[in-house]
Amino acid sequence: MKVLKDILYKAGIQEVQGSTNVACDSIHFDSRKVEEYTVFVAVRGTASDGHDYIEKAIELGAVAVVCEEFPDSLHEGITYVKVNDGRVALAQMACHFYDQPSKQIKLVGITGTNGKTTIATLLFRMYQSMGHKCGLLSTVVNRIHKQTIDATHTTPDPVQLNALLRRMVDEGCAYAFMEVSSHALAQHRTAGLEFDVAVFTNITHDHLDYHKNFDAYIKAKKMLFDQLPEDGYALLNADDFHWEIMGQNCPGTIKTFGLKSMADIKGRIIENHFSGLQMTIEGKEVWSKLVGDFNASNLLAVYGAATLLGSDPFEVLTTLSTLDSVEGRFQYIQSTGAVIGIVDYAHTPDALKNVLSTIQNLRTGNEQVITVVGAGGDRDRTKRSEMAKIACMFSDRVILTSDNPRTEDPEAIIQEMRKGIDKGDERKVLAITNRKEAIRTASSLAQPDDIILVAGKGHENYQEINGVRHHFDDLEELSNALNLQKD
C-alpha cells in the first residue's frame, strides 16, 4: 500500500478536496482497470476524456480522483486533487508510486525518426554479451534480462513504463535501453524519468498526422533533452543539422557523433558489402555484420552511449563486431537462384531513401532493384507520394501495395502514392493491392543477382485491415516466394 500524499510530488497540484492521507495500491488512467484502493487519473486524450469516466471509476472502487477540473458533484469520502495537467501528473505519480526506478538504473533513451530500434536493441544485446543484466523497451519487444514481454507501443504509458522499470531494478538489471517516441514526449509519458544518456539519431518527415507540422515534431523530440538532469549526457548526431536545436538549453553535457561532420566521436566507412561493413570508430578499425551508411551511424551512437556510460572502449568495439542485425532492419536473404531479398521497416521517405541508397552503393549495376512498398492507413498522408517518388528514383521496378491500411481503402492509399510518380517512371510501376501477391510478383520478375526490397513493415508479423490484425510476415512471405525456409 502507498499513501496518496507520498505520490503527489511534482504532480502540479492546484486544489485538494478531502484527505491525501489515504491508502492506495494502484494507479490507473483507464477506468476499466480500476479496482478498490485505486487512484484514478483523468487524462484528456485525442479520442476520449478521462473526466467523463470519473463516476465509473468511483463505482469500481477508486479512493481518489486526480483531474484538471472537479466534477459538478463530489462524493463524500473520495479525495479529489485538481492538477495543472493530467498527463504530467500521471507520469510524475507513476514515478513515485514505483519508487522512482529510473534513479536506480542506468537509463538510456533514444529518439529520432529513424534508428531508434536498432540502437536500443544493439545496446541491449551488447550489454547482455558483456555479462550485464539489462532491460529493453522497444517497438519490437520489451525485455527484462532474458524475459520477453510483448510491446504494444514504441514507448509504453507512464504506469506501464515505470512498472517495467521497477521490475528491471528488482530483478537486478543495471541498465535499461528504451526508444522514446515523439508521441510519448508530446504526451509527457516520460516526465519524471531521469536519463543518464539521451541519444538523438536524426529527424525527417514523419508523424505529421499527429504533430500537424514539422516544427511541433521537432519540439516534441527536443523535450527529451530539455528534461535531462545536469549530470546526464546528450549524444547528438552531428550529421543531422537539427542537432544544435536539440542541444539548445539542454541542462546536461552535450557530446556529438558523426561520419561526415566534425564530432566528438568520429567514424569513417572503409568498405560496405551485403555481408557487412568495415569502418573506423575513433581511429580503431571494426567489422560489423550490419550493412549501410545508416547502420554505420547507428554503430557510432551505440559506441558513444556505451562509453558515456563508462564501459571500456576496447570491450565495446570487440562486442559490436559480434552483433547481428536487428529483426526487420535490412534483413538479408539469398535464394538458391542467387536473388537477394531484403526486408526493412523503412516506412518514412528518409528511411526508404537510406535503404535504397545503400542498395545502390552495393550493387554492381547489372542487376535489377525491385522495390515492394506501401504506406500505412490512418497516418501521415503527406508522405505517401514522396515514398513512391523515392522508390522510383532508386529502383528499376516498383510494386505499390498495401501496408497496414487500417480503416482506409488500400486502393485509395495507392492512388495517393501514385501522385508522386513522374510520367517517365510510370512504365516501371505496378500496383498490386494484395501484399502477398505483390511479393510473389516481385519474386517472379527477379532474375539471378537481382535485388528485391520489401519495405514498410519489417519486424511486424501482422497486417491490420479494418481494425483486425491478420498474420503477415514480410520475411516469411519473401522467403516462401523465393523458395526459402525462414530461419
C-alpha positions in Angstrom: 0.0 0.0 0.0 1.1 3.6 -0.7 -0.2 6.8 0.8 -1.6 9.3 -1.7 0.3 12.3 -0.4 3.6 10.4 -1.0 3.0 10.0 -4.7 1.7 13.5 -5.5 5.2 15.1 -5.5 5.6 17.3 -8.6 2.1 16.5 -9.8 1.2 20.2 -10.2 -1.5 20.4 -7.6 -3.9 23.3 -7.7 -6.5 22.3 -5.2 -7.4 19.4 -2.9 -10.8 18.3 -1.6 -10.6 15.6 1.0 -7.6 13.9 2.7 -4.4 13.0 1.0 -3.6 10.7 3.9 -5.5 7.9 2.1 -4.1 4.4 1.3 -3.9 3.2 -2.3 -2.5 0.2 -4.0 -2.7 1.0 -7.7 -2.9 4.0 -10.1 -4.8 4.0 -13.4 -6.0 6.3 -16.1 -8.1 3.7 -17.8 -11.4 3.4 -15.8 -11.8 -0.2 -16.9 -8.8 -1.2 -14.8 -10.0 0.5 -11.7 -10.4 -1.7 -8.5 -10.6 -1.0 -4.8 -8.0 1.4 -3.5 -7.1 2.7 -6.9 -6.1 6.3 -7.6 -7.9 7.3 -10.9 -6.2 10.0 -13.0 -8.5 11.6 -15.5 -6.5 12.3 -18.7 -7.7 14.2 -21.7 -7.0 12.1 -24.8 -7.4 12.5 -28.5 -10.3 10.1 -28.7 -11.8 10.4 -25.2 -11.7 12.4 -22.0 -11.0 10.7 -18.7 -13.2 13.2 -16.9 -16.2 11.5 -18.5 -15.3 8.3 -16.6 -14.8 9.7 -13.1 -18.2 8.4 -11.8 -17.5 4.9 -13.3 -14.1 4.9 -11.6 -15.6 5.7 -8.2 -18.3 3.0 -8.7 -15.5 0.4 -9.3 -13.7 1.4 -6.1 -11.4 4.4 -6.7 -10.5 6.1 -3.4 -9.1 9.2 -5.1 -9.5 11.1 -8.3 -6.8 13.3 -9.9 -8.2 15.6 -12.6 -7.9 19.0 -14.3 -11.5 20.0 -13.4 -13.6 18.9 -10.4 -16.9 17.2 -11.4 -20.1 19.1 -10.5 -20.8 16.9 -7.5 -18.2 15.5 -5.2 -18.7 12.1 -3.3 -18.1 12.1 0.4 -15.1 10.0 1.4 -13.4 10.4 -2.0 -10.4 12.6 -2.3 -10.2 14.9 -5.3 -7.0 16.5 -6.5 -7.0 19.2 -9.1 -3.8 19.5 -11.2 -2.5 21.7 -14.0 -2.0 18.8 -16.5 -3.4 15.3 -16.1 -0.7 13.7 -18.3 2.2 15.3 -16.4 0.5 14.4 -13.1 0.0 10.8 -14.2 3.7 10.4 -15.2 5.1 12.0 -12.0 2.7 10.0 -9.8 3.7 6.8 -11.6 7.4 7.5 -11.0 6.8 8.0 -7.3 4.3 5.1 -7.0 7.0 2.8 -8.2 9.7 4.5 -6.0 11.5 6.3 -8.9 13.0 3.3 -10.6 14.8 5.4 -13.2 17.1 6.7 -10.5 18.1 3.2 -9.6 19.2 2.0 -13.1 21.4 3.4 -15.8 18.7 4.6 -18.3 19.4 5.4 -22.0 16.7 6.9 -24.2 16.9 7.1 -27.9 14.8 9.4 -30.0 14.7 10.4 -33.7 12.8 9.5 -36.8 15.0 6.5 -37.8 17.4 4.2 -35.9 15.8 4.1 -32.5 15.0 0.4 -32.6 18.4 -0.6 -33.9 20.4 1.4 -31.4 18.3 0.4 -28.4 18.4 -3.3 -29.4 22.1 -3.3 -30.2 22.9 -1.7 -26.8 20.7 -4.3 -25.0 22.4 -7.2 -26.9 25.9 -5.7 -26.3 25.5 -5.3 -22.6 24.0 -8.8 -22.3 27.0 -10.1 -24.2 29.3 -8.2 -21.8 27.7 -10.0 -18.9 25.3 -7.4 -17.6 21.7 -7.8 -16.7 19.7 -5.2 -18.5 16.3 -4.2 -19.9 14.9 -3.2 -23.3 11.8 -1.1 -24.2 11.3 -1.0 -28.0 8.9 -1.1 -30.8 9.6 -4.7 -31.5 9.6 -6.2 -28.0 10.2 -5.4 -24.3 12.8 -7.4 -22.4 13.7 -7.8 -18.7 17.0 -9.6 -18.9 16.0 -12.9 -20.5 12.3 -12.5 -20.1 10.3 -11.3 -23.2 7.2 -9.1 -22.9 5.1 -8.1 -26.0 5.4 -4.4 -27.0 2.1 -2.6 -27.8 3.6 0.9 -28.2 7.1 2.3 -29.1 7.1 3.9 -25.6 4.6 2.5 -23.0 2.2 4.6 -21.0 3.7 6.1 -17.8 2.2 3.5 -15.5 3.3 0.5 -17.5 6.7 2.2 -18.2 7.5 2.7 -14.5 6.2 -0.7 -13.6 8.5 -2.3 -16.2 11.5 -0.2 -14.9 10.6 -1.2 -11.4 10.7 -4.9 -12.4 14.0 -4.4 -14.1 15.5 -2.9 -11.0 14.0 -5.6 -8.7 15.4 -8.3 -11.0 18.9 -6.9 -10.8 19.2 -5.0 -14.1 21.9 -2.4 -14.1 21.0 -0.8 -17.5 17.8 -0.1 -19.4 17.7 1.0 -23.1 14.5 2.5 -24.4 13.1 4.0 -27.6 11.4 7.4 -26.9 8.8 8.3 -29.5 7.7 11.8 -30.3 4.1 10.8 -29.3 5.4 9.8 -25.9 7.3 13.0 -25.4 4.3 15.2 -26.5 2.1 13.2 -24.1 4.5 13.6 -21.2 4.8 9.8 -20.8 8.5 10.2 -19.8 8.0 13.1 -17.4 9.8 12.4 -14.1 12.3 9.9 -15.6 16.0 10.5 -15.1 18.0 9.6 -18.2 21.8 9.0 -17.9 22.2 9.3 -21.7 19.7 10.7 -24.3 20.5 9.9 -28.0 19.3 11.9 -31.0 19.6 10.0 -34.3 18.0 12.3 -36.9 14.8 14.0 -37.7 12.9 13.8 -41.0 9.3 13.8 -42.3 7.1 11.6 -40.1 4.0 11.6 -37.8 2.7 15.0 -39.1 -0.8 13.5 -38.9 -0.3 13.8 -35.1 2.0 16.7 -34.7 0.4 18.7 -37.5 3.6 20.5 -38.6 7.3 19.8 -38.6 8.1 22.5 -36.0 5.8 20.8 -33.5 7.5 17.4 -34.3 11.0 18.9 -33.6 9.8 20.5 -30.4 8.4 17.1 -29.2 11.8 15.4 -29.9 13.6 18.2 -28.1 11.7 17.6 -24.9 13.9 14.5 -24.1 17.0 16.7 -24.0 15.3 19.5 -22.1 14.4 17.2 -19.3 17.9 15.7 -18.9 19.5 16.1 -15.4 22.7 18.1 -15.1 24.8 15.0 -14.8 23.2 13.4 -17.9 24.6 13.3 -21.4 23.0 14.4 -24.6 24.5 12.3 -27.5 23.6 14.1 -30.8 24.1 13.2 -34.4 26.2 16.0 -35.9 25.4 14.7 -39.4 21.9 16.0 -38.9 21.7 19.7 -38.9 18.9 19.7 -36.3 21.4 18.5 -33.6 22.0 22.1 -32.5 18.3 22.7 -31.9 18.1 19.5 -29.8 21.0 20.7 -27.7 19.7 24.3 -27.0 19.2 24.9 -23.3 20.0 21.2 -22.5 21.0 21.0 -18.8 23.3 18.0 -19.4 26.6 17.7 -21.1 26.5 17.6 -24.9 28.5 15.2 -27.0 28.3 14.6 -30.7 28.9 11.7 -33.1 29.3 11.8 -36.9 30.5 10.2 -40.1 30.7 13.3 -42.2 30.9 16.2 -39.7 33.2 17.4 -37.0 32.2 15.5 -33.9 33.4 14.3 -30.5 33.0 10.7 -31.6 34.1 10.2 -35.2 33.6 7.4 -37.6 34.6 6.6 -41.2 33.3 3.9 -43.5 36.1 1.8 -45.2 34.0 -0.8 -47.1 30.4 -1.7 -47.4 29.1 -5.1 -48.6 25.9 -7.1 -48.3 27.7 -9.3 -45.8 28.6 -6.3 -43.5 30.7 -3.2 -43.3 34.2 -2.2 -42.2 34.7 1.1 -40.5 36.8 3.0 -38.1 35.4 4.3 -34.8 37.7 6.8 -33.0 40.5 5.6 -35.3 40.0 1.9 -34.4 39.0 -0.5 -37.2 36.0 -2.6 -36.6 34.0 -5.1 -38.8 30.2 -5.3 -38.3 27.6 -7.7 -39.7 25.3 -4.6 -40.2 25.1 -3.1 -43.6 24.9 0.5 -44.9 25.9 4.1 -44.0 22.8 4.5 -41.8 23.9 1.5 -39.7 27.5 2.9 -39.5 25.8 5.9 -37.9 23.8 3.7 -35.6 27.0 1.8 -34.5 28.7 5.2 -33.7 25.7 6.1 -31.5 25.9 2.7 -29.7 29.6 3.1 -29.1 29.1 6.7 -27.9 26.3 5.8 -25.5 28.3 2.8 -24.1 31.5 4.8 -23.5 29.5 7.7 -21.9 28.1 5.0 -19.5 31.7 4.2 -18.6 32.2 1.0 -20.5 35.7 0.1 -21.8 36.1 1.3 -25.4 38.0 -1.8 -26.5 35.4 -4.2 -25.0 32.6 -2.2 -26.7 34.3 -2.4 -30.1 35.0 -6.1 -29.7 31.5 -6.9 -28.8 30.0 -4.7 -31.5 31.7 -6.8 -34.1 29.8 -9.9 -33.0 26.3 -8.5 -33.1 23.7 -9.4 -35.8 21.3 -7.1 -37.5 18.0 -6.3 -35.8 14.9 -8.1 -36.8 13.2 -6.3 -39.7 16.1 -3.9 -40.3 17.9 -4.6 -43.5 17.4 -8.4 -43.1 19.2 -10.1 -45.9 18.4 -13.5 -47.5 19.6 -15.1 -50.7 17.7 -17.6 -52.8 19.2 -20.7 -54.4 18.7 -18.8 -57.7 21.1 -16.1 -56.4 18.3 -13.5 -56.0 18.9 -11.2 -53.0 16.0 -10.4 -50.8 15.9 -7.6 -48.2 13.2 -6.8 -45.7 13.3 -3.4 -43.9 11.0 -1.4 -41.7 11.5 1.7 -43.8 8.2 3.5 -43.6 9.3 7.1 -44.0 10.7 8.8 -47.1 14.1 9.3 -45.5 14.3 5.7 -44.2 13.3 4.4 -47.6 15.9 6.6 -49.3 18.6 5.4 -46.9 17.9 1.8 -47.6 17.7 2.2 -51.4 20.8 4.4 -51.4 22.7 1.6 -49.5 21.5 -0.9 -52.1 22.6 1.3 -54.9 26.1 1.6 -53.4 26.4 -2.1 -53.0 25.0 -3.2 -56.4 27.3 -3.9 -59.4 24.9 -2.1 -61.8 24.0 -5.2 -63.9 21.1 -6.3 -61.7 17.6 -5.0 -61.2 16.4 -3.5 -58.0 12.7 -4.3 -57.4 11.0 -2.5 -54.6 7.7 -3.5 -53.0 6.4 -0.7 -50.9 3.1 0.7 -49.5 2.0 3.4 -47.0 0.1 3.0 -43.7 -3.6 4.0 -43.4 -4.8 6.5 -40.8 -1.4 8.0 -40.7 0.5 10.9 -42.2 -0.9 11.2 -45.8 1.6 13.8 -47.0 4.5 11.3 -47.1 2.7 8.8 -49.4 3.5 10.4 -52.7 7.1 11.1 -51.6 7.6 7.4 -50.7 6.5 6.4 -54.3 8.8 9.1 -55.8 11.8 7.9 -53.9 11.1 4.2 -54.7 11.0 5.1 -58.4 14.2 7.2 -58.2 16.3 4.3 -56.9 14.6 1.2 -58.3 14.3 -0.4 -61.7 10.8 -1.8 -60.9 8.4 -0.7 -58.3 5.3 -2.5 -57.0 2.9 -0.4 -54.9 0.9 -2.4 -52.5 -0.9 -2.3 -49.1 1.0 -1.8 -45.9 -1.3 -1.6 -42.9 -4.4 0.0 -44.5 -6.2 0.1 -41.1 -9.6 1.7 -41.7 -8.7 3.2 -45.1 -9.3 1.8 -48.6 -5.9 0.3 -49.6 -6.5 1.2 -53.3 -7.2 4.8 -52.4 -3.8 4.9 -50.5 -2.1 3.5 -53.6 -3.7 6.2 -55.7 -2.3 8.9 -53.4 1.1 7.3 -53.7 0.9 7.4 -57.5 0.7 11.2 -57.4 4.4 11.2 -56.6 5.4 9.3 -59.8 6.8 11.2 -62.7 5.3 10.4 -66.1 8.6 8.9 -67.3 8.6 6.4 -64.4 5.0 5.2 -64.8 6.1 2.3 -67.1 8.1 0.7 -64.3 5.4 0.8 -61.7 2.8 -1.9 -60.9 0.0 -1.6 -58.4 -1.0 -4.8 -56.7 -3.2 -4.2 -53.6 -2.7 -7.7 -52.1 0.7 -7.6 -50.4 1.3 -11.3 -50.6 0.6 -11.3 -54.3 2.9 -8.2 -54.7 5.8 -10.0 -53.0 5.2 -13.1 -55.2 5.1 -10.9 -58.3 8.4 -9.3 -57.4 10.0 -12.7 -56.9 8.7 -13.9 -60.3 10.1 -10.9 -62.0 13.5 -11.3 -60.4 16.4 -12.8 -62.4 19.7 -14.2 -60.8 21.6 -11.5 -58.9 18.6 -9.1 -58.8 17.7 -7.4 -55.5 14.2 -7.3 -54.1 13.4 -4.9 -51.3 10.2 -5.3 -49.3 9.8 -2.2 -47.3 7.5 -0.8 -44.7 6.6 -3.5 -42.2 9.9 -5.1 -41.2 9.5 -6.9 -37.9 5.7 -6.7 -37.9 4.1 -10.1 -38.1 0.6 -8.8 -38.9 -1.3 -6.7 -41.4 -4.0 -4.5 -40.0 -7.2 -4.3 -42.1 -10.4 -2.6 -40.9 -9.3 -2.8 -37.3 -8.4 -6.5 -37.5 -4.8 -7.8 -37.4 -4.2 -10.8 -39.7 -0.9 -12.8 -39.6 1.5 -11.5 -42.2 5.3 -11.6 -42.1 7.3 -10.0 -44.9 10.3 -12.1 -44.4 8.2 -15.3 -44.3 6.4 -14.3 -47.4 9.5 -13.3 -49.3 11.3 -16.5 -48.2 8.4 -18.6 -49.4 8.2 -16.7 -52.7 11.9 -17.3 -53.2 11.5 -21.0 -52.2 13.4 -20.5 -49.0 12.6 -21.6 -45.4 12.6 -18.9 -42.8 15.2 -19.5 -40.0 
